[in-house]
Amino acid sequence: MQPDFGCDVHRLVFEAITDDNVANIKGSITNAVKTWLPYLNILDVKITKDEDHNTVYAVVNFGLTNNPTVTDTVTLKF
């Protein structure tokens, strides 16, 4: 059996980047963090697209739930 770790944004890789799909990407990332990394608090998720390179970026700003002053940002490239 395969583990379920991660999120399901891979299902949107070849989809057009519409407002609905941006919301789906944000929701997928947020739900995965809540499930697998409950000690993190998502502060913001920004989705940008680079149509010239067929690339989508998700910039995730997060903090620790037990120490909100500790924050960081990670950029995901699809």
C-alpha positions as CSV (number, residue, x, y, z in Angstrom):
1,M,0.0,0.0,0.0
2,Q,1.3,3.5,-0.9
3,P,1.5,6.1,1.8
4,D,-0.9,9.1,1.4
5,F,1.7,11.7,2.5
6,G,1.6,14.9,0.4
7,C,-1.1,16.7,-1.5
8,D,-2.9,16.2,-4.7
9,V,-1.9,19.2,-6.7
10,H,-0.4,16.8,-9.3
11,R,-4.0,16.3,-10.6
12,L,-4.0,20.0,-11.7
13,V,-0.6,20.0,-13.5
14,F,-2.0,20.0,-17.0
15,E,-5.1,22.0,-16.2
16,A,-5.7,25.7,-17.1
17,I,-4.9,28.0,-14.3
18,T,-8.3,29.5,-13.6
19,D,-9.5,31.1,-10.4
20,D,-11.1,27.9,-9.4
21,N,-7.9,25.9,-9.9
22,V,-5.9,28.5,-8.0
23,A,-8.4,28.0,-5.1
24,N,-8.0,24.2,-5.4
25,I,-4.2,24.4,-5.3
26,K,-4.4,26.6,-2.2
27,G,-6.9,24.3,-0.6
28,S,-4.9,21.2,-1.4
29,I,-1.7,22.7,0.1
30,T,-3.5,23.9,3.2
31,N,-5.3,20.6,3.8
32,A,-2.1,18.6,3.4
33,V,-0.3,20.8,5.9
34,K,-3.1,20.4,8.4
35,T,-3.1,16.6,7.9
36,W,0.6,15.9,7.8
37,L,2.3,18.8,9.6
38,P,-0.2,20.0,12.2
39,Y,2.5,21.9,14.1
40,L,2.6,24.4,11.2
41,N,0.1,27.2,10.6
42,I,-0.4,28.4,7.1
43,L,-0.3,32.2,7.1
44,D,-0.6,32.7,3.3
45,V,-0.5,30.9,0.0
46,K,0.1,32.9,-3.2
47,I,-0.1,31.3,-6.6
48,T,1.6,32.9,-9.6
49,K,2.0,31.6,-13.1
50,D,4.7,31.9,-15.7
51,E,2.9,31.2,-18.9
52,D,6.1,31.6,-21.0
53,H,7.6,28.6,-19.2
54,N,4.3,26.7,-18.4
55,T,5.1,26.9,-14.7
56,V,3.1,27.7,-11.6
57,Y,4.6,28.8,-8.3
58,A,3.0,28.5,-4.9
59,V,4.6,30.7,-2.3
60,V,3.6,29.3,1.1
61,N,4.2,31.5,4.2
62,F,3.9,29.5,7.4
63,G,4.6,29.7,11.1
64,L,4.8,27.3,14.1
65,T,1.6,26.8,16.0
66,N,3.3,26.7,19.3
67,N,5.5,29.8,18.6
68,P,3.8,32.2,16.1
69,T,6.9,34.5,16.0
70,V,8.8,31.8,14.1
71,T,7.8,32.0,10.4
72,D,9.3,31.0,7.1
73,T,8.4,30.8,3.4
74,V,8.8,28.0,0.9
75,T,8.3,28.3,-2.9
76,L,6.9,25.3,-4.7
77,K,7.3,25.0,-8.5
78,F,4.9,23.0,-10.6
